[in-house]
Amino acid sequence: GILAFAVCPGFTMTGMADDYLESRGGDKLLADIPLGRVATPEEIGTIAAFLALDAPPSMTGAVLDANGASYVR
């Protein structure tokens, strides 16, 4: 009766990520993300809340990437 999910965020706009992005050229790194921006902490929280409260049991074992489509090429 235990369900397991993995949330795999890419860059998320926290203070640490903001400092890292700025030190690496900011806009140049964002240009490699098709969405053109990084996730917000609220977006990652929404994913976690969905998995905890609303995800159907058949999703168990799912890995959810939240990376602005940076893996899509």
N, CA, C and O atoms as a CHARMM CRD file, in Angstrom:
* protein
*
  292
    1    1 GLY  N      0.79700  -1.20900   0.00000 PROA 1      0.00000
    2    1 GLY  CA     0.00000   0.00000   0.00000 PROA 1      0.00000
    3    1 GLY  C      0.83100   1.26100   0.00000 PROA 1      0.00000
    4    1 GLY  O      0.30000   2.34600   0.23900 PROA 1      0.00000
    5    2 ILE  N      2.12200   1.14800  -0.26200 PROA 2      0.00000
    6    2 ILE  CA     2.97500   2.33600  -0.28600 PROA 2      0.00000
    7    2 ILE  C      3.22500   2.74000  -1.73900 PROA 2      0.00000
    8    2 ILE  O      3.62600   1.92000  -2.56400 PROA 2      0.00000
    9    3 LEU  N      2.98400   4.00000  -2.03300 PROA 3      0.00000
   10    3 LEU  CA     3.23500   4.52700  -3.36600 PROA 3      0.00000
   11    3 LEU  C      4.53000   5.32600  -3.34200 PROA 3      0.00000
   12    3 LEU  O      4.84800   5.97400  -2.34400 PROA 3      0.00000
   13    4 ALA  N      5.26900   5.28100  -4.43100 PROA 4      0.00000
   14    4 ALA  CA     6.54300   5.99800  -4.49500 PROA 4      0.00000
   15    4 ALA  C      6.63000   6.77900  -5.80300 PROA 4      0.00000
   16    4 ALA  O      6.30100   6.27400  -6.87600 PROA 4      0.00000
   17    5 PHE  N      7.07600   8.00500  -5.68200 PROA 5      0.00000
   18    5 PHE  CA     7.25600   8.88400  -6.83800 PROA 5      0.00000
   19    5 PHE  C      8.59500   9.59500  -6.68800 PROA 5      0.00000
   20    5 PHE  O      9.11700   9.72300  -5.58100 PROA 5      0.00000
   21    6 ALA  N      9.13800  10.04800  -7.78600 PROA 6      0.00000
   22    6 ALA  CA    10.36000  10.85500  -7.74500 PROA 6      0.00000
   23    6 ALA  C     10.09800  12.16200  -8.48500 PROA 6      0.00000
   24    6 ALA  O      9.61400  12.16300  -9.61700 PROA 6      0.00000
   25    7 VAL  N     10.41900  13.26100  -7.83500 PROA 7      0.00000
   26    7 VAL  CA    10.34200  14.57800  -8.46500 PROA 7      0.00000
   27    7 VAL  C     11.77700  14.99000  -8.75200 PROA 7      0.00000
   28    7 VAL  O     12.61100  15.04600  -7.84800 PROA 7      0.00000
   29    8 CYS  N     12.05500  15.27500 -10.01400 PROA 8      0.00000
   30    8 CYS  CA    13.40900  15.61800 -10.44100 PROA 8      0.00000
   31    8 CYS  C     13.41500  17.01700 -11.04200 PROA 8      0.00000
   32    8 CYS  O     13.31400  17.17600 -12.25800 PROA 8      0.00000
   33    9 PRO  N     13.53200  18.02300 -10.19500 PROA 9      0.00000
   34    9 PRO  CA    13.54100  19.38200 -10.72300 PROA 9      0.00000
   35    9 PRO  C     14.88800  19.71700 -11.34200 PROA 9      0.00000
   36    9 PRO  O     15.93700  19.26600 -10.88300 PROA 9      0.00000
   37   10 GLY  N     14.83100  20.51400 -12.38700 PROA 10     0.00000
   38   10 GLY  CA    16.04600  21.12800 -12.89200 PROA 10     0.00000
   39   10 GLY  C     16.32800  22.32700 -12.00500 PROA 10     0.00000
   40   10 GLY  O     16.02800  22.31000 -10.81100 PROA 10     0.00000
   41   11 PHE  N     16.90600  23.36700 -12.59100 PROA 11     0.00000
   42   11 PHE  CA    17.11800  24.58200 -11.81200 PROA 11     0.00000
   43   11 PHE  C     15.78600  25.07400 -11.27100 PROA 11     0.00000
   44   11 PHE  O     14.78400  25.10000 -11.98600 PROA 11     0.00000
   45   12 THR  N     15.78400  25.46100 -10.01400 PROA 12     0.00000
   46   12 THR  CA    14.61500  26.04200  -9.36600 PROA 12     0.00000
   47   12 THR  C     15.05300  27.37300  -8.78100 PROA 12     0.00000
   48   12 THR  O     16.10100  27.45600  -8.14100 PROA 12     0.00000
   49   13 MET  N     14.26700  28.40700  -8.99200 PROA 13     0.00000
   50   13 MET  CA    14.67700  29.75400  -8.63400 PROA 13     0.00000
   51   13 MET  C     14.68900  29.95500  -7.11400 PROA 13     0.00000
   52   13 MET  O     13.76600  30.51500  -6.52300 PROA 13     0.00000
   53   14 THR  N     15.75700  29.47900  -6.52700 PROA 14     0.00000
   54   14 THR  CA    16.04200  29.73300  -5.11700 PROA 14     0.00000
   55   14 THR  C     17.22900  30.67800  -5.07600 PROA 14     0.00000
   56   14 THR  O     17.84100  30.93900  -6.11100 PROA 14     0.00000
   57   15 GLY  N     17.55900  31.18300  -3.93600 PROA 15     0.00000
   58   15 GLY  CA    18.71500  32.06900  -3.82500 PROA 15     0.00000
   59   15 GLY  C     19.99000  31.41200  -4.32800 PROA 15     0.00000
   60   15 GLY  O     20.80800  32.05100  -4.98900 PROA 15     0.00000
   61   16 MET  N     20.15300  30.14100  -4.01500 PROA 16     0.00000
   62   16 MET  CA    21.34700  29.42200  -4.43700 PROA 16     0.00000
   63   16 MET  C     21.39100  29.29000  -5.95900 PROA 16     0.00000
   64   16 MET  O     22.44100  29.50400  -6.56500 PROA 16     0.00000
   65   17 ALA  N     20.27900  28.94600  -6.57400 PROA 17     0.00000
   66   17 ALA  CA    20.25100  28.80300  -8.03900 PROA 17     0.00000
   67   17 ALA  C     20.44500  30.15600  -8.71000 PROA 17     0.00000
   68   17 ALA  O     21.12500  30.24900  -9.73200 PROA 17     0.00000
   69   18 ASP  N     19.85700  31.19600  -8.14800 PROA 18     0.00000
   70   18 ASP  CA    19.99400  32.54000  -8.71900 PROA 18     0.00000
   71   18 ASP  C     21.46200  32.95100  -8.74900 PROA 18     0.00000
   72   18 ASP  O     21.94500  33.46000  -9.76100 PROA 18     0.00000
   73   19 ASP  N     22.17200  32.73300  -7.64700 PROA 19     0.00000
   74   19 ASP  CA    23.59600  33.06100  -7.59000 PROA 19     0.00000
   75   19 ASP  C     24.38500  32.24300  -8.61000 PROA 19     0.00000
   76   19 ASP  O     25.26800  32.77400  -9.28500 PROA 19     0.00000
   77   20 TYR  N     24.07000  30.96200  -8.72200 PROA 20     0.00000
   78   20 TYR  CA    24.77900  30.09700  -9.66400 PROA 20     0.00000
   79   20 TYR  C     24.53100  30.53600 -11.10400 PROA 20     0.00000
   80   20 TYR  O     25.46900  30.65200 -11.89200 PROA 20     0.00000
   81   21 LEU  N     23.27400  30.77800 -11.44200 PROA 21     0.00000
   82   21 LEU  CA    22.95000  31.20200 -12.81200 PROA 21     0.00000
   83   21 LEU  C     23.65700  32.50400 -13.16400 PROA 21     0.00000
   84   21 LEU  O     24.20400  32.64000 -14.25800 PROA 21     0.00000
   85   22 GLU  N     23.64600  33.45100 -12.24800 PROA 22     0.00000
   86   22 GLU  CA    24.30300  34.73500 -12.51200 PROA 22     0.00000
   87   22 GLU  C     25.80300  34.56800 -12.68900 PROA 22     0.00000
   88   22 GLU  O     26.40700  35.24900 -13.51800 PROA 22     0.00000
   89   23 SER  N     26.41600  33.66900 -11.91700 PROA 23     0.00000
   90   23 SER  CA    27.86100  33.47300 -12.02000 PROA 23     0.00000
   91   23 SER  C     28.25000  32.74500 -13.29700 PROA 23     0.00000
   92   23 SER  O     29.41900  32.75700 -13.68300 PROA 23     0.00000
   93   24 ARG  N     27.28300  32.11000 -13.95900 PROA 24     0.00000
   94   24 ARG  CA    27.55700  31.35500 -15.18500 PROA 24     0.00000
   95   24 ARG  C     26.98700  32.02700 -16.43100 PROA 24     0.00000
   96   24 ARG  O     26.91100  31.39700 -17.48600 PROA 24     0.00000
   97   25 GLY  N     26.59800  33.25700 -16.33100 PROA 25     0.00000
   98   25 GLY  CA    26.12400  33.97100 -17.50800 PROA 25     0.00000
   99   25 GLY  C     24.62000  34.09300 -17.62200 PROA 25     0.00000
  100   25 GLY  O     24.13000  34.62300 -18.62000 PROA 25     0.00000
  101   26 GLY  N     23.87800  33.62900 -16.65400 PROA 26     0.00000
  102   26 GLY  CA    22.43100  33.80400 -16.57200 PROA 26     0.00000
  103   26 GLY  C     21.65500  33.56800 -17.85100 PROA 26     0.00000
  104   26 GLY  O     21.16700  32.46400 -18.09200 PROA 26     0.00000
  105   27 ASP  N     21.53700  34.60100 -18.67500 PROA 27     0.00000
  106   27 ASP  CA    20.72500  34.52200 -19.89000 PROA 27     0.00000
  107   27 ASP  C     21.21900  33.45400 -20.85800 PROA 27     0.00000
  108   27 ASP  O     20.41700  32.83900 -21.56000 PROA 27     0.00000
  109   28 LYS  N     22.53000  33.22800 -20.90300 PROA 28     0.00000
  110   28 LYS  CA    23.06600  32.19200 -21.79200 PROA 28     0.00000
  111   28 LYS  C     22.58200  30.80600 -21.36100 PROA 28     0.00000
  112   28 LYS  O     22.22800  29.97700 -22.19900 PROA 28     0.00000
  113   29 LEU  N     22.57000  30.56400 -20.06100 PROA 29     0.00000
  114   29 LEU  CA    22.07700  29.27300 -19.56800 PROA 29     0.00000
  115   29 LEU  C     20.57300  29.14400 -19.79600 PROA 29     0.00000
  116   29 LEU  O     20.08800  28.07400 -20.16400 PROA 29     0.00000
  117   30 LEU  N     19.84200  30.22100 -19.58000 PROA 30     0.00000
  118   30 LEU  CA    18.39000  30.18200 -19.78900 PROA 30     0.00000
  119   30 LEU  C     18.05000  29.94600 -21.25700 PROA 30     0.00000
  120   30 LEU  O     16.99800  29.38500 -21.56300 PROA 30     0.00000
  121   31 ALA  N     18.91800  30.36400 -22.16000 PROA 31     0.00000
  122   31 ALA  CA    18.67800  30.15600 -23.59100 PROA 31     0.00000
  123   31 ALA  C     18.65700  28.67400 -23.94500 PROA 31     0.00000
  124   31 ALA  O     18.08000  28.28800 -24.96200 PROA 31     0.00000
  125   32 ASP  N     19.28400  27.84000 -23.11500 PROA 32     0.00000
  126   32 ASP  CA    19.29100  26.39500 -23.35300 PROA 32     0.00000
  127   32 ASP  C     18.05100  25.69500 -22.80500 PROA 32     0.00000
  128   32 ASP  O     17.88000  24.49100 -22.99800 PROA 32     0.00000
  129   33 ILE  N     17.19000  26.44000 -22.12600 PROA 33     0.00000
  130   33 ILE  CA    15.95600  25.88100 -21.57300 PROA 33     0.00000
  131   33 ILE  C     14.81100  26.32900 -22.47600 PROA 33     0.00000
  132   33 ILE  O     14.51800  27.52300 -22.52700 PROA 33     0.00000
  133   34 PRO  N     14.15900  25.42100 -23.18600 PROA 34     0.00000
  134   34 PRO  CA    13.10600  25.81300 -24.12400 PROA 34     0.00000
  135   34 PRO  C     12.01400  26.68900 -23.50800 PROA 34     0.00000
  136   34 PRO  O     11.46800  27.55500 -24.19200 PROA 34     0.00000
  137   35 LEU  N     11.69000  26.48500 -22.25100 PROA 35     0.00000
  138   35 LEU  CA    10.68500  27.31700 -21.59700 PROA 35     0.00000
  139   35 LEU  C     11.19700  28.74200 -21.38300 PROA 35     0.00000
  140   35 LEU  O     10.40600  29.67500 -21.25000 PROA 35     0.00000
  141   36 GLY  N     12.51800  28.90500 -21.35100 PROA 36     0.00000
  142   36 GLY  CA    13.11800  30.22600 -21.22000 PROA 36     0.00000
  143   36 GLY  C     13.22900  30.72600 -19.79600 PROA 36     0.00000
  144   36 GLY  O     13.58100  31.88500 -19.57700 PROA 36     0.00000
  145   37 ARG  N     12.93900  29.88500 -18.83100 PROA 37     0.00000
  146   37 ARG  CA    13.04700  30.26300 -17.42500 PROA 37     0.00000
  147   37 ARG  C     13.17400  28.98800 -16.60400 PROA 37     0.00000
  148   37 ARG  O     12.93900  27.88300 -17.09300 PROA 37     0.00000
  149   38 VAL  N     13.54800  29.17100 -15.35500 PROA 38     0.00000
  150   38 VAL  CA    13.63300  28.01700 -14.46300 PROA 38     0.00000
  151   38 VAL  C     12.35300  27.92600 -13.64600 PROA 38     0.00000
  152   38 VAL  O     11.56000  28.86700 -13.61200 PROA 38     0.00000
  153   39 ALA  N     12.15700  26.79900 -12.99500 PROA 39     0.00000
  154   39 ALA  CA    10.95900  26.57400 -12.18500 PROA 39     0.00000
  155   39 ALA  C     10.97100  27.45700 -10.95000 PROA 39     0.00000
  156   39 ALA  O     12.02400  27.88200 -10.47600 PROA 39     0.00000
  157   40 THR  N      9.79400  27.71800 -10.44800 PROA 40     0.00000
  158   40 THR  CA     9.67100  28.40800  -9.16500 PROA 40     0.00000
  159   40 THR  C      9.50200  27.35600  -8.07200 PROA 40     0.00000
  160   40 THR  O      9.05300  26.24400  -8.34900 PROA 40     0.00000
  161   41 PRO  N      9.85500  27.69400  -6.84500 PROA 41     0.00000
  162   41 PRO  CA     9.61400  26.74700  -5.74800 PROA 41     0.00000
  163   41 PRO  C      8.13000  26.37000  -5.64700 PROA 41     0.00000
  164   41 PRO  O      7.80600  25.23700  -5.29100 PROA 41     0.00000
  165   42 GLU  N      7.24600  27.29200  -5.95100 PROA 42     0.00000
  166   42 GLU  CA     5.80800  27.01400  -5.90500 PROA 42     0.00000
  167   42 GLU  C      5.41700  25.94700  -6.92400 PROA 42     0.00000
  168   42 GLU  O      4.55900  25.10900  -6.64500 PROA 42     0.00000
  169   43 GLU  N      6.03300  25.97100  -8.09400 PROA 43     0.00000
  170   43 GLU  CA     5.73200  24.95200  -9.10100 PROA 43     0.00000
  171   43 GLU  C      6.15800  23.56700  -8.61600 PROA 43     0.00000
  172   43 GLU  O      5.42400  22.59400  -8.78900 PROA 43     0.00000
  173   44 ILE  N      7.32700  23.47900  -8.01700 PROA 44     0.00000
  174   44 ILE  CA     7.79900  22.19200  -7.50600 PROA 44     0.00000
  175   44 ILE  C      6.89600  21.73800  -6.35800 PROA 44     0.00000
  176   44 ILE  O      6.59200  20.55200  -6.23600 PROA 44     0.00000
  177   45 GLY  N      6.47300  22.67400  -5.52800 PROA 45     0.00000
  178   45 GLY  CA     5.54400  22.35400  -4.44400 PROA 45     0.00000
  179   45 GLY  C      4.21200  21.85000  -4.95900 PROA 45     0.00000
  180   45 GLY  O      3.61800  20.94500  -4.37300 PROA 45     0.00000
  181   46 THR  N      3.73800  22.43300  -6.05500 PROA 46     0.00000
  182   46 THR  CA     2.47500  21.97800  -6.65600 PROA 46     0.00000
  183   46 THR  C      2.59700  20.53600  -7.13000 PROA 46     0.00000
  184   46 THR  O      1.66900  19.74400  -6.96300 PROA 46     0.00000
  185   47 ILE  N      3.72800  20.19700  -7.71600 PROA 47     0.00000
  186   47 ILE  CA     3.95800  18.81700  -8.15400 PROA 47     0.00000
  187   47 ILE  C      3.94300  17.87800  -6.95200 PROA 47     0.00000
  188   47 ILE  O      3.28600  16.83700  -6.97600 PROA 47     0.00000
  189   48 ALA  N      4.66800  18.25300  -5.90400 PROA 48     0.00000
  190   48 ALA  CA     4.72700  17.40600  -4.70700 PROA 48     0.00000
  191   48 ALA  C      3.35000  17.23900  -4.07700 PROA 48     0.00000
  192   48 ALA  O      2.98500  16.14100  -3.65700 PROA 48     0.00000
  193   49 ALA  N      2.59000  18.32000  -4.01200 PROA 49     0.00000
  194   49 ALA  CA     1.24500  18.23800  -3.43200 PROA 49     0.00000
  195   49 ALA  C      0.34400  17.33600  -4.27200 PROA 49     0.00000
  196   49 ALA  O     -0.42700  16.54600  -3.72700 PROA 49     0.00000
  197   50 PHE  N      0.43800  17.45300  -5.59100 PROA 50     0.00000
  198   50 PHE  CA    -0.35100  16.57900  -6.45400 PROA 50     0.00000
  199   50 PHE  C     -0.02100  15.11500  -6.18600 PROA 50     0.00000
  200   50 PHE  O     -0.91900  14.28300  -6.05100 PROA 50     0.00000
  201   51 LEU  N      1.26100  14.80800  -6.11000 PROA 51     0.00000
  202   51 LEU  CA     1.66700  13.42000  -5.88700 PROA 51     0.00000
  203   51 LEU  C      1.20200  12.91600  -4.52900 PROA 51     0.00000
  204   51 LEU  O      0.80700  11.75700  -4.39800 PROA 51     0.00000
  205   52 ALA  N      1.24500  13.77400  -3.52500 PROA 52     0.00000
  206   52 ALA  CA     0.85900  13.35900  -2.17300 PROA 52     0.00000
  207   52 ALA  C     -0.64900  13.21900  -2.02100 PROA 52     0.00000
  208   52 ALA  O     -1.11700  12.37900  -1.25300 PROA 52     0.00000
  209   53 LEU  N     -1.42100  14.03500  -2.74700 PROA 53     0.00000
  210   53 LEU  CA    -2.85300  14.10900  -2.49100 PROA 53     0.00000
  211   53 LEU  C     -3.74600  13.57000  -3.60900 PROA 53     0.00000
  212   53 LEU  O     -4.81300  13.02000  -3.33800 PROA 53     0.00000
  213   54 ASP  N     -3.31900  13.72300  -4.85200 PROA 54     0.00000
  214   54 ASP  CA    -4.23200  13.45000  -5.96000 PROA 54     0.00000
  215   54 ASP  C     -3.75300  12.44000  -6.99100 PROA 54     0.00000
  216   54 ASP  O     -4.54700  12.00100  -7.82300 PROA 54     0.00000
  217   55 ALA  N     -2.50000  12.06400  -6.96300 PROA 55     0.00000
  218   55 ALA  CA    -1.99000  11.15500  -7.99400 PROA 55     0.00000
  219   55 ALA  C     -2.67100   9.79400  -7.86800 PROA 55     0.00000
  220   55 ALA  O     -2.81300   9.26900  -6.76400 PROA 55     0.00000
  221   56 PRO  N     -3.08800   9.22800  -8.98400 PROA 56     0.00000
  222   56 PRO  CA    -3.70600   7.90400  -8.93000 PROA 56     0.00000
  223   56 PRO  C     -2.65700   6.84000  -8.59900 PROA 56     0.00000
  224   56 PRO  O     -1.49200   6.98200  -8.97000 PROA 56     0.00000
  225   57 PRO  N     -3.06100   5.78500  -7.91100 PROA 57     0.00000
  226   57 PRO  CA    -2.12100   4.72500  -7.54100 PROA 57     0.00000
  227   57 PRO  C     -1.37100   4.13400  -8.73700 PROA 57     0.00000
  228   57 PRO  O     -0.24500   3.65800  -8.58700 PROA 57     0.00000
  229   58 SER  N     -1.97800   4.16100  -9.90600 PROA 58     0.00000
  230   58 SER  CA    -1.30400   3.58700 -11.07600 PROA 58     0.00000
  231   58 SER  C     -0.07400   4.39300 -11.49300 PROA 58     0.00000
  232   58 SER  O      0.71200   3.93700 -12.32300 PROA 58     0.00000
  233   59 MET  N      0.09900   5.58300 -10.92500 PROA 59     0.00000
  234   59 MET  CA     1.29800   6.37900 -11.21100 PROA 59     0.00000
  235   59 MET  C      2.49400   5.96400 -10.36500 PROA 59     0.00000
  236   59 MET  O      3.59300   6.47600 -10.57700 PROA 59     0.00000
  237   60 THR  N      2.31400   5.05900  -9.42000 PROA 60     0.00000
  238   60 THR  CA     3.42500   4.70000  -8.54900 PROA 60     0.00000
  239   60 THR  C      4.64600   4.29900  -9.37200 PROA 60     0.00000
  240   60 THR  O      4.53500   3.60000 -10.37900 PROA 60     0.00000
  241   61 GLY  N      5.78500   4.74500  -8.93100 PROA 61     0.00000
  242   61 GLY  CA     7.02800   4.48500  -9.64900 PROA 61     0.00000
  243   61 GLY  C      7.36000   5.54300 -10.68900 PROA 61     0.00000
  244   61 GLY  O      8.40700   5.46800 -11.33200 PROA 61     0.00000
  245   62 ALA  N      6.48600   6.52600 -10.86400 PROA 62     0.00000
  246   62 ALA  CA     6.70800   7.55400 -11.87500 PROA 62     0.00000
  247   62 ALA  C      7.82100   8.51000 -11.46000 PROA 62     0.00000
  248   62 ALA  O      8.00900   8.80900 -10.28000 PROA 62     0.00000
  249   63 VAL  N      8.54100   8.97100 -12.45300 PROA 63     0.00000
  250   63 VAL  CA     9.56400   9.98900 -12.27200 PROA 63     0.00000
  251   63 VAL  C      9.07900  11.22000 -13.02100 PROA 63     0.00000
  252   63 VAL  O      8.84400  11.16400 -14.22800 PROA 63     0.00000
  253   64 LEU  N      8.93000  12.32100 -12.31700 PROA 64     0.00000
  254   64 LEU  CA     8.44100  13.55200 -12.93900 PROA 64     0.00000
  255   64 LEU  C      9.57200  14.55400 -13.04400 PROA 64     0.00000
  256   64 LEU  O     10.08000  15.03600 -12.03200 PROA 64     0.00000
  257   65 ASP  N      9.96400  14.86700 -14.26900 PROA 65     0.00000
  258   65 ASP  CA    10.98000  15.88900 -14.51000 PROA 65     0.00000
  259   65 ASP  C     10.30200  17.24500 -14.57800 PROA 65     0.00000
  260   65 ASP  O      9.25700  17.39800 -15.21100 PROA 65     0.00000
  261   66 ALA  N     10.89600  18.21900 -13.92900 PROA 66     0.00000
  262   66 ALA  CA    10.40500  19.59800 -13.97300 PROA 66     0.00000
  263   66 ALA  C     11.58400  20.47800 -14.35000 PROA 66     0.00000
  264   66 ALA  O     12.21500  21.10300 -13.49700 PROA 66     0.00000
  265   67 ASN  N     11.86500  20.51300 -15.64300 PROA 67     0.00000
  266   67 ASN  CA    13.09000  21.16000 -16.09200 PROA 67     0.00000
  267   67 ASN  C     12.88400  22.10900 -17.27100 PROA 67     0.00000
  268   67 ASN  O     13.83600  22.41800 -17.98900 PROA 67     0.00000
  269   68 GLY  N     11.65800  22.57100 -17.47500 PROA 68     0.00000
  270   68 GLY  CA    11.40000  23.51500 -18.56400 PROA 68     0.00000
  271   68 GLY  C     11.63400  22.94300 -19.93300 PROA 68     0.00000
  272   68 GLY  O     11.89000  23.69000 -20.87700 PROA 68     0.00000
  273   69 ALA  N     11.55400  21.64200 -20.06700 PROA 69     0.00000
  274   69 ALA  CA    11.77500  20.91200 -21.32400 PROA 69     0.00000
  275   69 ALA  C     13.23700  20.93600 -21.75200 PROA 69     0.00000
  276   69 ALA  O     13.54100  20.78800 -22.93500 PROA 69     0.00000
  277   70 SER  N     14.14400  21.12100 -20.79200 PROA 70     0.00000
  278   70 SER  CA    15.55900  21.17400 -21.17100 PROA 70     0.00000
  279   70 SER  C     16.08000  19.83700 -21.67600 PROA 70     0.00000
  280   70 SER  O     17.14200  19.79400 -22.29800 PROA 70     0.00000
  281   71 TYR  N     15.35600  18.73200 -21.42300 PROA 71     0.00000
  282   71 TYR  CA    15.75700  17.44400 -21.95800 PROA 71     0.00000
  283   71 TYR  C     15.20600  17.20700 -23.36600 PROA 71     0.00000
  284   71 TYR  O     15.63000  16.27200 -24.04500 PROA 71     0.00000
  285   72 VAL  N     14.28000  18.03300 -23.80200 PROA 72     0.00000
  286   72 VAL  CA    13.65300  17.85000 -25.10800 PROA 72     0.00000
  287   72 VAL  C     14.51200  18.55300 -26.15400 PROA 72     0.00000
  288   72 VAL  O     14.69400  19.76900 -26.09200 PROA 72     0.00000
  289   73 ARG  N     15.02500  17.81900 -27.08300 PROA 73     0.00000
  290   73 ARG  CA    15.85500  18.40000 -28.16100 PROA 73     0.00000
  291   73 ARG  C     15.51800  17.70300 -29.46100 PROA 73     0.00000
  292   73 ARG  O     16.09100  18.02600 -30.50200 PROA 73     0.00000
